[in-house]
Amino acid sequence: MIAAQLVPSPVGPLALLAREGVLVAAGFTAEPKEMFARLTPALQAEGLEIVDDLGAAAEAARAYLAGDLDALDAVPVSQPGSPTRRRLHAALREVKAGTTVSYAELAERAGLPRSAARAAGSACAQNLIAPFVPCHRVLPSGGGYGGYYYGVPVKEWLLAHERGGIVNPA
């Protein structure tokens, strides 16, 4: 069974979905079923149950939102993907809060050539476990924020929160 919990945040509810203590999806939505629909058919076959407390993942999310910017790092995560995508997701988890990288830099950190920036962008776009796999910390080399599955205002808020700036939601 996939267990889900909503954690309040300044930019809206953060849905957390876990299986046996491992986070399989997370994202800024009030509807866990939206995250559940993005899971593999095998995980969807297990069903979805809304719970009051997911334990460590929810505690980490609350701690992160309260200012412990490293709290998400210790939460185990699992998501599907090719070996390359998994390396990119692992490299994302190494990008420290308060810092950003370009897509080309992310590719390099995953052991790929800088020219694999598109693969890095694809890994970010397909990331199911935001902000635990912090794709919001990747910015286009040409400037700006680029896109974000949950909207650029959420990405801007996360980056400002991590930099200790004023974090009024847009």
DSSP file with accessible surface (Angstrom, degrees, kcal/mol):
  #  RESIDUE AA STRUCTURE BP1 BP2  ACC     N-H-->O    O-->H-N    N-H-->O    O-->H-N    TCO  KAPPA ALPHA  PHI   PSI    X-CA   Y-CA   Z-CA
    1    1 A M              0   0  116      0, 0.0     2,-0.6     0, 0.0    19,-0.4   0.000 360.0 360.0 360.0 135.9    0.0    0.0    0.0
    2    2 A I  E     -a   48   0A   0     45,-2.4    47,-2.7    41,-0.2     2,-0.4  -0.823 360.0-152.5 -89.9 123.5    1.2    3.5   -0.8
    3    3 A A  E     -aB  49  18A  22     15,-2.8    15,-2.9    -2,-0.6     2,-0.4  -0.811  12.1-166.9 -99.0 139.8    0.7    5.8    2.1
    4    4 A A  E     +aB  50  17A   0     45,-2.6    47,-3.3    -2,-0.4     2,-0.3  -0.957  10.6 177.0-130.1 146.9    0.1    9.5    1.6
    5    5 A Q  E     - B   0  16A  14     11,-2.1    11,-2.8    -2,-0.4     2,-0.5  -0.993  22.9-134.6-143.7 145.7    0.1   12.6    3.8
    6    6 A L  E     - B   0  15A  71     -2,-0.3     9,-0.2    45,-0.3    24,-0.1  -0.886  16.8-165.6-100.0 132.1   -0.3   16.3    3.2
    7    7 A V  E     - B   0  14A   0      7,-2.5     7,-2.8    -2,-0.5    -2,-0.0  -0.977  23.3-123.0-115.5 123.5    2.2   18.7    4.9
    8    8 A P        +     0   0  109      0, 0.0    -2,-0.0     0, 0.0     0, 0.0  -0.359  35.7 174.1 -64.3 143.9    1.2   22.4    4.9
    9    9 A S    >   -     0   0   21     -2,-0.0     3,-1.9    56,-0.0    53,-0.0  -0.957  46.8-104.7-142.8 163.4    3.8   24.8    3.4
   10   10 A P  T 3  S+     0   0   65      0, 0.0    -1,-0.0     0, 0.0   147,-0.0   0.677 122.4  47.0 -62.5 -17.6    3.8   28.5    2.6
   11   11 A V  T 3  S-     0   0   29      1,-0.5   143,-0.1   158,-0.1   147,-0.0   0.082 128.9 -76.3-111.4  22.6    3.4   27.7   -1.1
   12   12 A G  S <  S-     0   0   28     -3,-1.9    -1,-0.5     2,-0.1    17,-0.1  -0.343  75.4 -29.3 108.2 170.5    0.6   25.2   -0.6
   13   13 A P        -     0   0   47      0, 0.0     2,-0.6     0, 0.0    16,-0.5  -0.256  49.5-144.4 -61.7 143.5    0.3   21.6    0.5
   14   14 A L  E     -B    7   0A   3     -7,-2.8    -7,-2.5    14,-0.2     2,-0.4  -0.954  14.6-148.9-108.5 112.7    3.2   19.2    0.0
   15   15 A A  E     -BC   6  27A   0     12,-3.2    12,-1.9    -2,-0.6     2,-0.4  -0.728  12.3-166.9 -85.0 129.4    1.9   15.7   -0.8
   16   16 A L  E     -BC   5  26A   0    -11,-2.8   -11,-2.1    -2,-0.4     2,-0.4  -0.973   4.1-171.9-117.4 130.0    4.2   12.9    0.4
   17   17 A L  E     +BC   4  25A   0      8,-2.9     7,-2.7    -2,-0.4     8,-1.6  -0.990  11.3 176.2-124.3 127.3    3.7    9.3   -0.8
   18   18 A A  E     -BC   3  23A   9    -15,-2.9   -15,-2.8    -2,-0.4     2,-0.4  -0.940  22.9-157.3-133.4 153.8    5.7    6.5    0.7
   19   19 A R  E >  S- C   0  22A  87      3,-2.7     3,-1.9    -2,-0.3   -17,-0.1  -0.986  84.2 -20.9-129.5 117.3    6.0    2.7    0.5
   20   20 A E  T 3  S-     0   0  164     -2,-0.4    -1,-0.1   -19,-0.4     3,-0.1   0.883 129.4 -48.3  51.6  43.2    7.5    0.9    3.4
   21   21 A G  T 3  S+     0   0   62      1,-0.2     2,-0.5    33,-0.0    -1,-0.3   0.466 115.8 112.5  82.0   0.4    9.2    4.1    4.7
   22   22 A V  E <   -C   19   0A  45     -3,-1.9    -3,-2.7    53,-0.1     2,-0.3  -0.926  69.4-124.4-109.8 126.8   10.7    5.0    1.3
   23   23 A L  E     +Cd  18  77A   1     53,-2.5    55,-2.2    -2,-0.5    -5,-0.3  -0.520  32.5 171.0 -70.4 125.5    9.4    8.1   -0.4
   24   24 A V  E     +     0   0A   7     -7,-2.7     2,-0.3     1,-0.4    -6,-0.2   0.531  67.4   9.2-110.8 -13.7    8.2    7.3   -3.9
   25   25 A A  E     +C   17   0A   0     -8,-1.6    -8,-2.9   104,-0.1    -1,-0.4  -0.958  57.6 167.8-162.1 149.2    6.6   10.7   -4.8
   26   26 A A  E     +Ce  16 129A   0    102,-2.7   104,-1.6    -2,-0.3     2,-0.3  -0.934  15.4 142.3-160.7 142.1    6.4   14.2   -3.4
   27   27 A G  E     -C   15   0A   0    -12,-1.9   -12,-3.2    -2,-0.3     2,-1.6  -0.962  55.6 -85.0-176.1 163.2    5.1   17.4   -4.8
   28   28 A F  S    S+     0   0   21     -2,-0.3     2,-0.3   -14,-0.2   -14,-0.2  -0.607  77.6 113.7 -83.5  87.1    3.3   20.6   -4.2
   29   29 A T        -     0   0   15     -2,-1.6    -2,-0.2   -16,-0.5   -14,-0.1  -0.984  63.0-139.5-151.3 148.3   -0.3   19.6   -4.7
   30   30 A A  S    S+     0   0   61     -2,-0.3   -16,-0.1     1,-0.2   -24,-0.0   0.515  92.6  69.8 -83.8  -5.1   -3.4   19.4   -2.4
   31   31 A E    >>  -     0   0   81      1,-0.1     3,-2.0   -18,-0.1     4,-0.7  -0.877  60.2-168.9-120.6  99.2   -4.4   16.1   -4.1
   32   32 A P  H 3> S+     0   0    6      0, 0.0     4,-2.7     0, 0.0     3,-0.5   0.792  86.1  70.9 -55.5 -26.4   -2.1   13.1   -3.5
   33   33 A K  H 3> S+     0   0  141      1,-0.2     4,-2.2     2,-0.2     5,-0.1   0.808  90.3  60.4 -62.7 -27.7   -4.0   11.3   -6.3
   34   34 A E  H <4 S+     0   0  116     -3,-2.0     4,-0.4     2,-0.2    -1,-0.2   0.906 110.1  40.7 -64.4 -40.0   -2.2   13.6   -8.8
   35   35 A M  H >< S+     0   0    3     -4,-0.7     3,-1.3    -3,-0.5     4,-0.4   0.903 112.1  55.8 -71.9 -41.6    1.1   12.3   -7.5
   36   36 A F  H >< S+     0   0   33     -4,-2.7     3,-1.7     1,-0.3    -2,-0.2   0.887 100.3  59.7 -58.3 -38.4   -0.2    8.7   -7.3
   37   37 A A  T 3< S+     0   0   67     -4,-2.2    -1,-0.3     1,-0.3    -2,-0.2   0.722 100.1  57.2 -65.7 -19.2   -1.2    8.9  -11.0
   38   38 A R  T <  S+     0   0   57     -3,-1.3    -1,-0.3    -4,-0.4    -2,-0.2   0.538  88.5  99.1 -88.5  -7.6    2.5    9.5  -12.0
   39   39 A L  S <  S-     0   0   10     -3,-1.7   -14,-0.0    -4,-0.4    40,-0.0  -0.307  87.2 -86.3 -75.2 165.2    3.7    6.3  -10.3
   40   40 A T     >  -     0   0   46      1,-0.1     4,-2.6    -2,-0.0     3,-0.3  -0.274  39.0-110.9 -65.0 154.6    4.5    3.1  -12.2
   41   41 A P  H  > S+     0   0  108      0, 0.0     4,-2.1     0, 0.0     5,-0.1   0.872 118.3  58.4 -55.2 -36.5    1.6    0.7  -12.8
   42   42 A A  H  4 S+     0   0   73      2,-0.2     4,-0.4     1,-0.2    -3,-0.0   0.917 109.8  42.3 -62.3 -42.6    3.1   -1.7  -10.4
   43   43 A L  H >4 S+     0   0   29     -3,-0.3     3,-1.4     1,-0.2     4,-0.4   0.904 111.5  54.8 -70.6 -39.6    3.1    0.8   -7.5
   44   44 A Q  H >< S+     0   0   69     -4,-2.6     3,-1.7     1,-0.3    -2,-0.2   0.869  98.2  64.6 -60.8 -33.1   -0.4    2.0   -8.5
   45   45 A A  T 3< S+     0   0   88     -4,-2.1    -1,-0.3     1,-0.3    -2,-0.2   0.740  92.1  64.5 -63.4 -19.9   -1.6   -1.6   -8.2
   46   46 A E  T <  S-     0   0   55     -3,-1.4    -1,-0.3    -4,-0.4    -2,-0.2   0.677 105.9-131.2 -76.1 -19.7   -0.8   -1.4   -4.5
   47   47 A G    <   -     0   0   24     -3,-1.7   -45,-2.4    -4,-0.4     2,-0.4  -0.079  13.4 -92.2  90.0 168.8   -3.4    1.2   -3.9
   48   48 A L  E     -a    2   0A  47    -47,-0.2     2,-0.4    -3,-0.1   -45,-0.2  -0.978  31.5-176.3-127.0 134.3   -3.4    4.5   -2.0
   49   49 A E  E     -a    3   0A 105    -47,-2.7   -45,-2.6    -2,-0.4     2,-0.4  -0.997  21.2-137.5-131.5 127.8   -4.2    5.3    1.6
   50   50 A I  E     -a    4   0A 106     -2,-0.4     2,-0.3   -47,-0.2   -45,-0.2  -0.728  30.1-173.3 -82.7 129.3   -4.2    8.7    3.2
   51   51 A V        -     0   0   36    -47,-3.3   -45,-0.3    -2,-0.4     3,-0.2  -0.820  32.9-129.1-122.2 163.7   -2.6    8.6    6.6
   52   52 A D  S    S+     0   0  160     -2,-0.3     2,-0.3     1,-0.3    -1,-0.1   0.768  94.6  19.5 -80.4 -28.5   -2.2   11.1    9.5
   53   53 A D        -     0   0   94      1,-0.1    -1,-0.3   -49,-0.1     3,-0.1  -0.897  47.1-175.3-151.9 116.3    1.5   10.6    9.9
   54   54 A L    >   -     0   0   34     -2,-0.3     3,-0.6     1,-0.3     2,-0.4   0.458  41.3-144.6 -84.4  -4.8    4.2    9.2    7.5
   55   55 A G  T 3> S+     0   0   20      1,-0.2     4,-2.6     2,-0.1     3,-0.4  -0.620  71.2  19.1  83.9-126.6    6.8    9.5   10.2
   56   56 A A  H 3> S+     0   0   69     -2,-0.4     4,-2.7     1,-0.2    -1,-0.2   0.830 124.4  52.2 -57.2 -40.8   10.3   10.5    9.1
   57   57 A A  H <> S+     0   0   11     -3,-0.6     4,-2.3     2,-0.2    -1,-0.2   0.930 113.6  43.8 -63.9 -43.9    9.5   11.9    5.7
   58   58 A A  H  > S+     0   0    0     -3,-0.4     4,-2.6     2,-0.2    -2,-0.2   0.909 113.4  51.4 -67.8 -39.7    6.8   14.2    7.2
   59   59 A E  H  X S+     0   0  116     -4,-2.6     4,-2.5     1,-0.2    -2,-0.2   0.918 110.8  48.8 -61.8 -42.8    9.1   15.2   10.1
   60   60 A A  H  X S+     0   0   11     -4,-2.7     4,-2.8    -5,-0.2    -2,-0.2   0.905 110.3  50.9 -64.2 -42.0   11.9   16.0    7.6
   61   61 A A  H  X S+     0   0    1     -4,-2.3     4,-2.5     2,-0.2    -2,-0.2   0.935 112.0  46.7 -62.0 -45.6    9.5   18.1    5.4
   62   62 A R  H  X S+     0   0  106     -4,-2.6     4,-1.7     1,-0.2    -2,-0.2   0.910 113.1  49.5 -63.0 -41.3    8.3   20.1    8.5
   63   63 A A  H  <>S+     0   0   31     -4,-2.5     5,-2.8    -5,-0.2     4,-0.4   0.921 110.8  49.8 -64.1 -43.3   11.9   20.6    9.6
   64   64 A Y  H ><5S+     0   0    3     -4,-2.8     3,-1.6     1,-0.2    -2,-0.2   0.941 110.9  48.8 -58.9 -48.0   13.0   21.8    6.1
   65   65 A L  H 3<5S+     0   0   29     -4,-2.5    -1,-0.2     1,-0.3    -2,-0.2   0.811 108.7  54.8 -64.9 -26.3   10.1   24.2    6.0
   66   66 A A  T 3<5S-     0   0   90     -4,-1.7    -1,-0.3    -5,-0.2    -2,-0.2   0.486 133.5 -86.5 -85.3  -4.0   11.1   25.5    9.5
   67   67 A G  T < 5S+     0   0   42     -3,-1.6     2,-1.6    -4,-0.4    -3,-0.2   0.359  90.4 124.4 119.8  -7.4   14.6   26.2    8.3
   68   68 A D    > < -     0   0   88     -5,-2.8     3,-1.9     1,-0.2     4,-0.3  -0.659  38.0-176.8 -82.6  87.1   16.6   22.9    8.7
   69   69 A L  T 3  S+     0   0   38     -2,-1.6     3,-0.3     1,-0.3    -1,-0.2   0.628  74.8  52.7 -69.6 -13.4   17.7   22.9    5.1
   70   70 A D  T >  S+     0   0   93      1,-0.2     3,-1.2     2,-0.1     4,-0.4   0.433  79.7  98.2 -97.1   0.3   19.5   19.6    5.3
   71   71 A A  G X  S+     0   0   18     -3,-1.9     3,-0.6     1,-0.3     4,-0.2   0.801  78.5  54.4 -61.8 -31.1   16.6   17.7    6.8
   72   72 A L  G >  S+     0   0    3     -4,-0.3     3,-1.2    -3,-0.3    -1,-0.3   0.733  89.8  79.0 -75.4 -20.1   15.4   16.2    3.5
   73   73 A D  G <  S+     0   0   50     -3,-1.2    -1,-0.2     1,-0.3    -2,-0.2   0.785  90.5  49.5 -62.2 -32.8   18.8   14.7    2.7
   74   74 A A  G <  S+     0   0   93     -3,-0.6    -1,-0.3    -4,-0.4    -2,-0.1   0.564  83.1 106.0 -87.5  -7.5   18.5   11.6    4.9
   75   75 A V  S <  S-     0   0   10     -3,-1.2     2,-0.1    -4,-0.2   -53,-0.1  -0.589  74.4-123.6 -76.6 124.6   15.0   10.6    3.7
   76   76 A P        -     0   0   67      0, 0.0   -53,-2.5     0, 0.0     2,-0.3  -0.435  33.3-173.0 -69.0 139.5   15.3    7.5    1.5
   77   77 A V  B     -d   23   0A  38    -55,-0.2     2,-0.3    -2,-0.1   -53,-0.2  -0.928  12.7-172.6-130.8 155.8   13.8    7.9   -2.0
   78   78 A S        +     0   0   62    -55,-2.2   -56,-0.0    -2,-0.3     0, 0.0  -0.947  12.5 159.5-150.6 127.3   13.1    5.6   -4.9
   79   79 A Q        -     0   0   18     -2,-0.3   -54,-0.1     2,-0.0   -40,-0.0  -0.987  38.1-103.3-145.3 154.1   11.9    6.4   -8.4
   80   80 A P        +     0   0   57      0, 0.0     2,-0.2     0, 0.0    48,-0.1  -0.217  55.8 113.7 -73.2 164.4   12.0    4.6  -11.7
   81   81 A G        -     0   0   30      4,-0.0    -2,-0.0     5,-0.0    42,-0.0  -0.732  62.1 -69.0 153.2 164.4   14.4    5.5  -14.5
   82   82 A S     >  -     0   0   62     -2,-0.2     4,-2.7     1,-0.1     5,-0.2  -0.194  56.9 -98.7 -66.7 166.2   17.3    4.4  -16.6
   83   83 A P  H  > S+     0   0  102      0, 0.0     4,-2.1     0, 0.0     5,-0.2   0.896 126.7  52.0 -55.9 -37.6   20.7    4.1  -15.1
   84   84 A T  H  > S+     0   0   53      2,-0.2     4,-2.3     1,-0.2     5,-0.2   0.938 109.4  48.0 -65.0 -45.6   21.5    7.5  -16.5
   85   85 A R  H  > S+     0   0   64      1,-0.2     4,-2.7     2,-0.2    -1,-0.2   0.911 110.3  52.2 -62.1 -40.3   18.4    9.1  -15.0
   86   86 A R  H  X S+     0   0  134     -4,-2.7     4,-2.4     1,-0.2    -1,-0.2   0.896 108.7  50.6 -63.5 -38.1   19.2    7.5  -11.6
   87   87 A R  H  X S+     0   0  108     -4,-2.1     4,-2.5    -5,-0.2    -1,-0.2   0.903 110.9  49.3 -65.3 -39.9   22.7    9.0  -11.7
   88   88 A L  H  X S+     0   0    2     -4,-2.3     4,-2.2     2,-0.2    -2,-0.2   0.922 111.3  48.5 -65.6 -41.9   21.3   12.4  -12.5
   89   89 A H  H  X S+     0   0   12     -4,-2.7     4,-1.7     2,-0.2    -2,-0.2   0.905 111.5  50.2 -64.9 -39.3   18.7   12.1   -9.7
   90   90 A A  H  X S+     0   0   56     -4,-2.4     4,-0.6     1,-0.2    -2,-0.2   0.916 109.9  50.8 -63.8 -41.3   21.5   11.0   -7.3
   91   91 A A  H >< S+     0   0    8     -4,-2.5     3,-1.0     1,-0.2     4,-0.5   0.878 105.4  57.1 -64.1 -36.6   23.6   14.0   -8.4
   92   92 A L  H >< S+     0   0    0     -4,-2.2     3,-1.5     1,-0.3    -1,-0.2   0.903 100.9  56.2 -58.3 -42.4   20.6   16.3   -7.8
   93   93 A R  H 3< S+     0   0   44     -4,-1.7    -1,-0.3     1,-0.3    -2,-0.2   0.695 101.9  58.5 -66.4 -15.6   20.5   15.1   -4.2
   94   94 A E  T << S+     0   0  127     -3,-1.0     2,-0.7    -4,-0.6    -1,-0.3   0.570  78.3 101.5 -88.7 -11.2   24.2   16.2   -3.8
   95   95 A V  S <  S-     0   0    0     -3,-1.5     3,-0.1    -4,-0.5     2,-0.1  -0.658  77.0-130.9 -76.0 115.7   23.4   19.8   -4.8
   96   96 A K    >   -     0   0  104     -2,-0.7     3,-1.7     1,-0.1    -2,-0.1  -0.364  22.5 -94.3 -74.0 148.0   23.4   21.6   -1.4
   97   97 A A  T 3  S+     0   0   21      1,-0.2    -1,-0.1   -28,-0.2     3,-0.1  -0.265 112.1  32.4 -56.1 140.6   20.6   23.9   -0.2
   98   98 A G  T 3  S+     0   0   28      1,-0.3     2,-0.3    -3,-0.1    -1,-0.2   0.391 107.2  87.1  88.9  -3.3   21.3   27.5   -0.9
   99   99 A T    <   -     0   0   62     -3,-1.7    -1,-0.3    -4,-0.0     2,-0.3  -0.856  57.1-159.5-123.1 162.3   23.3   26.7   -4.1
  100  100 A T        -     0   0   47     -2,-0.3     2,-0.3    -3,-0.1    38,-0.2  -0.931   1.6-163.7-135.3 160.5   22.3   26.2   -7.7
  101  101 A V  E     -f  138   0B   5     36,-2.2    38,-2.7    -2,-0.3     2,-0.2  -0.926  23.1-114.2-134.8 162.8   23.8   24.5  -10.7
  102  102 A S  E  >  -f  139   0B  12     -2,-0.3     4,-2.5    36,-0.2     5,-0.2  -0.481  34.8-106.3 -87.7 169.0   23.2   24.6  -14.5
  103  103 A Y  H  > S+     0   0   49     36,-0.6     4,-2.3     1,-0.2     5,-0.1   0.906 123.3  51.6 -62.5 -38.3   21.8   21.7  -16.4
  104  104 A A  H  > S+     0   0   15      1,-0.2     4,-2.2     2,-0.2    -1,-0.2   0.910 109.5  49.6 -64.9 -41.8   25.3   21.2  -17.9
  105  105 A E  H  > S+     0   0   79      2,-0.2     4,-2.5     1,-0.2    -2,-0.2   0.897 108.9  52.5 -64.1 -39.6   26.9   21.2  -14.5
  106  106 A L  H  X S+     0   0    0     -4,-2.5     4,-1.3     2,-0.2    -2,-0.2   0.928 107.5  52.1 -61.9 -42.9   24.4   18.7  -13.3
  107  107 A A  H ><>S+     0   0    0     -4,-2.3     5,-2.6     1,-0.2     3,-0.7   0.941 110.2  48.5 -57.6 -46.8   25.3   16.4  -16.2
  108  108 A E  H ><5S+     0   0  100     -4,-2.2     3,-2.1     1,-0.3    -1,-0.2   0.907 107.0  55.1 -60.4 -42.9   28.9   16.7  -15.3
  109  109 A R  H 3<5S+     0   0  137     -4,-2.5    -1,-0.3     1,-0.3    -2,-0.2   0.759 106.0  53.2 -62.3 -25.1   28.2   15.9  -11.6
  110  110 A A  T <<5S-     0   0    9     -4,-1.3    -1,-0.3    -3,-0.7    -2,-0.2   0.324 125.9-102.1 -90.8   6.5   26.5   12.7  -12.8
  111  111 A G  T < 5S+     0   0   62     -3,-2.1    -3,-0.2     1,-0.3    -2,-0.1   0.664  84.8 121.3  83.1  17.1   29.6   11.7  -14.8
  112  112 A L  S   <S-     0   0   28     -5,-2.6    -1,-0.3    -6,-0.2    -2,-0.1  -0.687  70.4 -92.2-106.2 163.0   28.2   12.7  -18.2
  113  113 A P    >   -     0   0   80      0, 0.0     3,-2.4     0, 0.0    -1,-0.1  -0.378  36.2-112.2 -69.9 155.7   29.5   15.3  -20.6
  114  114 A R  G >  S+     0   0  118      1,-0.3     3,-1.0     2,-0.1    -7,-0.1   0.802 116.1  70.4 -56.1 -28.1   28.4   18.9  -20.4
  115  115 A S  G >  S+     0   0  107      1,-0.3     3,-0.6     2,-0.1    -1,-0.3   0.595  79.7  77.4 -68.6  -7.0   26.6   18.3  -23.7
  116  116 A A  G <>  +     0   0   20     -3,-2.4     4,-2.0     1,-0.2     3,-0.4   0.107  56.1 119.4 -87.6  24.0   24.2   16.0  -21.8
  117  117 A A  H <> S+     0   0   31     -3,-1.0     4,-2.5     1,-0.2    -1,-0.2   0.860  70.4  56.0 -58.6 -35.7   22.4   19.1  -20.5
  118  118 A R  H <> S+     0   0  228     -3,-0.6     4,-2.5     2,-0.2    -1,-0.2   0.901 105.4  51.0 -65.0 -38.9   19.2   18.0  -22.2
  119  119 A A  H  > S+     0   0   40     -3,-0.4     4,-2.4     2,-0.2    -1,-0.2   0.906 110.0  50.6 -63.2 -39.1   19.3   14.6  -20.4
  120  120 A A  H  X S+     0   0    0     -4,-2.0     4,-2.1     2,-0.2    -2,-0.2   0.923 110.0  49.8 -63.9 -42.4   19.7   16.6  -17.1
  121  121 A G  H  X S+     0   0   23     -4,-2.5     4,-2.5     1,-0.2    -2,-0.2   0.906 110.1  50.5 -62.8 -40.1   16.7   18.7  -18.0
  122  122 A S  H  X S+     0   0   50     -4,-2.5     4,-2.0     2,-0.2    -1,-0.2   0.908 107.8  52.8 -64.5 -41.2   14.7   15.6  -18.8
  123  123 A A  H  < S+     0   0    0     -4,-2.4     4,-0.4     1,-0.2    -1,-0.2   0.905 111.0  47.7 -62.1 -38.6   15.6   14.0  -15.5
  124  124 A C  H >< S+     0   0   14     -4,-2.1     3,-1.2     1,-0.2    -2,-0.2   0.932 110.9  50.6 -66.4 -44.3   14.5   17.2  -13.7
  125  125 A A  H 3< S+     0   0   56     -4,-2.5    -2,-0.2     1,-0.3    -1,-0.2   0.826 114.5  44.2 -64.2 -31.1   11.2   17.3  -15.6
  126  126 A Q  T 3< S+     0   0   98     -4,-2.0    -1,-0.3    -5,-0.2     2,-0.2   0.386  81.8 128.5 -95.2   3.0   10.5   13.6  -14.8
  127  127 A N    <   -     0   0    6     -3,-1.2     3,-0.2    -4,-0.4    -3,-0.1  -0.423  35.5-174.4 -63.5 124.7   11.5   13.9  -11.1
  128  128 A L        +     0   0   10     -2,-0.2  -102,-2.7     1,-0.2    -1,-0.1   0.445  69.9  62.9 -96.4  -4.2    8.7   12.5   -8.9
  129  129 A I  B  > S-e   26   0A   0   -104,-0.3     4,-2.9     4,-0.1     3,-0.2  -0.395  76.5-167.3-128.7  57.1   10.1   13.5   -5.5
  130  130 A A  T  4  +     0   0    2   -104,-1.6  -105,-0.0     1,-0.3     0, 0.0  -0.646  68.0   9.6 -83.7 145.2   10.4   17.2   -5.2
  131  131 A P  T  4 S+     0   0    2      0, 0.0    -1,-0.3     0, 0.0   -59,-0.1  -0.933 123.0  62.5 -89.3   9.6   11.8   18.9   -3.2
  132  132 A F  T  4 S+     0   0    3      1,-0.3    -2,-0.2    -3,-0.2   -57,-0.1   0.845 113.2  41.0 -64.0 -36.2   13.6   15.8   -1.7
  133  133 A V  S  < S-     0   0    1     -4,-2.9     2,-2.3    -9,-0.0    -1,-0.3  -0.940 103.8-143.8-104.5  96.7   15.3   15.3   -5.1
  134  134 A P    >   +     0   0    2      0, 0.0     3,-2.1     0, 0.0    -4,-0.1  -0.322  43.0 154.5 -79.2  71.2   15.8   19.1   -5.5
  135  135 A C  G >   +     0   0   12     -2,-2.3     3,-1.7     1,-0.3   -11,-0.1   0.729  66.9  76.4 -65.9 -16.6   15.4   19.8   -9.2
  136  136 A H  G 3  S+     0   0    0      1,-0.3    -1,-0.3    -3,-0.2    23,-0.1   0.704  83.0  67.6 -66.2 -15.5   14.5   23.4   -8.1
  137  137 A R  G <  S+     0   0    3     -3,-2.1   -36,-2.2   -37,-0.1     2,-0.5   0.359  82.5  90.0 -86.3   6.3   18.2   24.0   -7.6
  138  138 A V  E <   -f  101   0B   0     -3,-1.7   -36,-0.2   -38,-0.2   -35,-0.0  -0.917  55.9-179.9-107.7 127.4   18.9   23.6  -11.3
  139  139 A L  E     -f  102   0B  30    -38,-2.7   -36,-0.6    -2,-0.5     6,-0.1  -0.910  35.0 -96.9-124.2 151.0   18.8   26.8  -13.4
  140  140 A P    >   -     0   0   38      0, 0.0     3,-1.6     0, 0.0     6,-0.0  -0.378  28.9-129.7 -63.4 143.0   19.3   27.5  -17.1
  141  141 A S  T 3  S+     0   0  111      1,-0.3     3,-0.1    -2,-0.0   -39,-0.1   0.757 106.4  63.4 -66.8 -21.6   22.9   28.7  -17.9
  142  142 A G  T 3  S-     0   0   81      1,-0.3    -1,-0.3     0, 0.0     2,-0.1   0.448 117.2-101.0 -82.7   0.5   21.4   31.6  -19.9
  143  143 A G  S <  S+     0   0   48     -3,-1.6    -1,-0.3     1,-0.2     3,-0.2  -0.305  77.3  77.1 104.4 170.3   19.7   33.0  -16.8
  144  144 A G  S    S-     0   0   55      1,-0.2    -1,-0.2    -2,-0.1     0, 0.0  -0.228  86.7 -77.5  81.0-173.6   16.3   33.0  -15.3
  145  145 A Y        -     0   0   83      1,-0.2    -1,-0.2    -6,-0.1    -7,-0.1   0.628  53.6-152.9 -98.8 -18.5   14.5   30.3  -13.4
  146  146 A G        -     0   0   35     -3,-0.2    -1,-0.2    -7,-0.1     2,-0.1  -0.331  44.2 -40.1  70.6-161.5   13.5   28.0  -16.3
  147  147 A G        -     0   0   49      4,-0.0     2,-0.3     8,-0.0     3,-0.1  -0.405  48.1-166.8 -93.8 173.0   10.5   25.9  -15.7
  148  148 A Y    >   -     0   0   29     -2,-0.1     3,-2.4     1,-0.1     4,-0.1  -0.900  27.9-128.8-159.4 132.2    9.3   23.9  -12.7
  149  149 A Y  T 3  S+     0   0  148     -2,-0.3     3,-0.1     1,-0.3    -1,-0.1   0.826 112.3  43.2 -53.1 -35.7    6.5   21.3  -12.6
  150  150 A Y  T 3  S-     0   0   36      1,-0.2    -1,-0.3    -3,-0.1     4,-0.2   0.282 129.1 -83.3 -97.0   9.2    4.8   23.1   -9.7
  151  151 A G    X>  -     0   0   28     -3,-2.4     4,-1.7     2,-0.1     3,-0.6   0.173  34.8 -93.8 101.9 143.8    5.2   26.6  -11.2
  152  152 A V  H 3> S+     0   0   48      1,-0.2     4,-3.2     2,-0.2     5,-0.3   0.869 120.0  61.9 -60.6 -36.7    8.0   29.1  -11.2
  153  153 A P  H 3> S+     0   0   66      0, 0.0     4,-2.2     0, 0.0    -1,-0.2   0.900 105.2  48.3 -58.9 -35.3    6.6   30.9   -8.1
  154  154 A V  H <> S+     0   0   17     -3,-0.6     4,-2.8    -4,-0.2    -2,-0.2   0.933 112.1  48.9 -68.0 -43.2    7.1   27.7   -6.0
  155  155 A K  H  X S+     0   0    1     -4,-1.7     4,-2.5     1,-0.2     5,-0.2   0.934 111.5  49.4 -60.0 -45.5   10.7   27.3   -7.4
  156  156 A E  H  X S+     0   0   74     -4,-3.2     4,-2.5     1,-0.2    -1,-0.2   0.912 111.2  49.8 -60.5 -42.3   11.4   31.0   -6.6
  157  157 A W  H  X S+     0   0    9     -4,-2.2     4,-3.0    -5,-0.3    -2,-0.2   0.933 110.2  49.9 -62.9 -46.7   10.1   30.5   -3.0
  158  158 A L  H  X S+     0   0    0     -4,-2.8     4,-2.4     1,-0.2    -2,-0.2   0.929 112.8  46.6 -58.7 -45.6   12.1   27.3   -2.5
  159  159 A L  H  X S+     0   0    3     -4,-2.5     4,-1.5     2,-0.2    -1,-0.2   0.915 114.0  47.3 -65.4 -41.6   15.3   29.0   -3.6
  160  160 A A  H  <>S+     0   0   29     -4,-2.5     5,-2.6    -5,-0.2     4,-0.4   0.920 110.9  52.5 -64.8 -42.5   14.7   32.1   -1.5
  161  161 A H  H ><5S+     0   0   21     -4,-3.0     3,-1.2     1,-0.2    -2,-0.2   0.928 110.7  47.7 -57.3 -44.7   13.9   29.9    1.5
  162  162 A E  H 3<5S+     0   0    8     -4,-2.4    -1,-0.2     1,-0.3    -2,-0.2   0.751 110.3  51.3 -72.4 -23.7   17.2   28.1    1.1
  163  163 A R  T 3<5S-     0   0  128     -4,-1.5    -1,-0.3    -3,-0.2    -2,-0.2   0.409 114.9-115.5 -91.2   0.6   19.1   31.3    0.7
  164  164 A G  T < 5 +     0   0   69     -3,-1.2    -3,-0.2    -4,-0.4    -2,-0.1   0.690  69.2 139.7  75.6  18.7   17.6   32.7    3.9
  165  165 A G      < -     0   0   41     -5,-2.6     2,-0.3    -6,-0.2    -1,-0.2  -0.140  67.4 -62.7 -84.0-177.2   15.8   35.5    2.0
  166  166 A I        -     0   0  144      1,-0.1    -1,-0.2    -3,-0.1    -3,-0.1  -0.526  50.7-163.4 -66.4 129.5   12.3   36.9    2.5
  167  167 A V        +     0   0   47     -2,-0.3    -1,-0.1    -3,-0.1    -6,-0.0  -0.250  27.6 150.2-120.5  47.3   10.0   34.0    1.7
  168  168 A N        -     0   0  133      1,-0.1  -157,-0.0  -157,-0.0    -2,-0.0  -0.668  51.5-116.3 -75.8 125.1    6.6   35.5    1.2
  169  169 A P              0   0   64      0, 0.0   -15,-0.1     0, 0.0  -158,-0.1  -0.309 360.0 360.0 -62.6 146.2    4.8   33.3   -1.3
  170  170 A A              0   0  113    -17,-0.2   -13,-0.0    -3,-0.0    -3,-0.0  -0.339 360.0 360.0 -72.8 360.0    3.9   34.8   -4.6
